[in-house]
Amino acid sequence: MAPGPWTAVGAGPGGGAWARPPLRSLLFVPGTRTDWLPKARAAGADAVILDLEDAVPWEGKASARDQVAEAIEEEARAQAAEAGREARAQAAVAGDARARAAMAGEKARAQAGAWAEEAAERRGPGAGSVPVRASAPAGAPAPAPARAGAGDAALAPADAGDWAPAPAAGPGPWRTRLFVRVNPLDGWAAAGELRAVARPGLSGIVLPKVTGADDIRFADRLLGWCEREHGLPPGALALVPLLETARALRDAHGCAAAAARVAYLGAVTGAGGDVERAVGYRWSPQGAETHALRSRVLLDVRAAGSPHPVAGLWTRIGELDGLRAFAEQNRALGYTGMMAIHPSHVAVINEVFSPRPAELDRAARLIAAVAEARARGAGAVVFEGEMVDEAMAATARLMLEHHAARDSPLP
């Protein structure tokens, strides 16, 4: 099974590094409107970011924090219920397998008895008690010899299909991950807000107005305390820093490497926002003025080993063609997803950042072709008119792994 979002794969500062799933779409929802969560999920967003920062006026922040904390508790209960259903389904599968095994054993014993009676009749009266191996009727499978101490359960079934492995319980349905954008960690109120929402049911924290790696290390330490408070494994909560200052953008590599829990980091270059003000560019739909910035930040994030960089934002709600072009540009650069501000953007973003069925089929064929070539002792092979080798096969495997990891279940 592909690694799930809570699978530890290594250690790092402040906690373990985690194999988190790629997220194509991360949809912002105001923290005051948690009642919009069903609509956000119905839109197909891979993640929802409940916003306690810019989307909430100062006088409403305490109330919004309480609403968001309640929504996270509800998500934790839903996850627990889903885990219970999954456990019961697995238990039912195991019980069904045991029942089918018992039925197969009864069938095998009955068949063996019938064959013994037939053999006795062929021997005739007075043949004595010398055991004679009974022959199975034409076309019938013979019972397997019993192992010492195995008892009747060691008999093979008359129908091999009865012993076919029961289908394993697959991953549960995809659940939209919940993130919270907190306010900048510049005081006790912000620290208290973080503590209120960093709990079971939450996938991660979005940290705004980051000025450098020190901000990330501080947030990482606070999140570690929250994890211990709630009995969560170290590193379970992801940290998504928003590089909204020139200093942070200049040190994107240091920010990405500051803590093992950092994920989904990238250049978020929305029109008229913090980044435009900090850098001084003039936004255009074509994105030429931010192309170099997005490329450099992406390279820094990749070099730091931070998983699944995401870009954003497209603020023109009705211009879906422009959104598609911008998303395709980010995908071509190497980003794996985008943040979104409206449910109507989710379907376009998901489509752009998802491999098409033909791409998946070709990846599987390429992997098989390279494997066959290597089995013959060849390092490279012509595949559908192109020269490919293990490097291309590794890229194809990564595509398939990311596609499978997106459907990994929540705990």
Phi, psi and omega in degrees: 000145178296149181298139179272175185291349183246019182270113180289134180237358181178185181239152178203178180298130177081003180144180184285155170276142188237143176277088184272151183284149172295143178240122180280317187229130177236106190263124176286136174226131179302140179296342177278353184235056176294344176290350176274356182303316178302322179293320179296318178293319181295332178291343178096015181297134176291330179213151174242133175253106175283120192262117174257001183262259189296333185279356185235123176294156187305317184291345181255006186292321181296316179295319179296321178301317180294319179298317182293318178300321178293320179296323179291320176298319177298320178296320178298319178294320179296319178296319179296319179295319179294320178297322177296318178296320179296318179295319179294322178296318178295320178295322179295320177298316179296318179296321178296321179297318179296319180296318180293326177295318179296317179297320179296321178297317178298318180297318181294319179294319179297318180294319179297321178296319179297319180293324179295318178298318180297320180294320179297320179296322180291328179290327179085171182292145176079012182285353179084184185256016178294124183293135177239131182292123179284139177265139180285148175301154182305130176086354182266139179287139179280148178292146179284146178296142180283141174278151180303125178083356183280336178072195185296334183295345181281349180292137178284149180287157177291330180246114183301333179298333180295337182256008177299140181303136177293143180298131179292146177293119183281180179297146180292172180299149181298131174250136177296126179287144178254127171239161175230129169270112179273177174277160180306140184279075183241016179182177182297324182298318180292321178296320177295323177297315178301315181296327182291331186253343181278091187206173176305141185104340180264140176267331180181172180247135172260120187253115183272169172054037179293134178255345180172186185296330181298322177299321182289318178296323178295313179297321179300318180293317178298318179295324176299319177296318179297320179297316179295322180299325184255008178072024178274151177295148178302132179085004183295327182268125178284157176234122182246095179285138174262117182275087188249008176237155179299323180296316180293320178296323179294330182249041182301322180295315179297323178294316181294329183268000188290334181206145182293338182278354180294131180206163175058037183266143178187190178265118180254105192242061179287160182291129172072010184268198184298320183292317178300318179293321183289321185269325177096006179287168174248116187294144173221154179299332182286337176076015182297326184288342179246003184300313181294321180296313180296323179294315183292317178298319179300315179298318178299316181295316179297317181296330179281349179082014179283131189279148166056066179295139179237152181243188178160182346247162171247115189262352181272101192299316187274351184266078184287331177294319176296320176301314181298316180297318180294318179296317179296325176296315178294322178295320180295327178292329181128003175288153183252357180188179180217149169280151184223156181245356183215141181302331181292344180275342190295314184299319180296313181297315179300319181295316183296321186264016175247137174291141178284156179307322180295325178293319179295318179297317180295320179300316180295320179293321180297315179301316180295321181294318179293320179297319179295319180296318180292327177295333177273358181091011180261140179272335181224160183209150174278120182236113178050044175086001180237149175275123182231157177213197186298328179299317178291324178295322178296320177296319178296319178297320180297320177300313180294321180295316179295322179296319179288323183294331180298334180263013179290142186282155169284156178292000000 
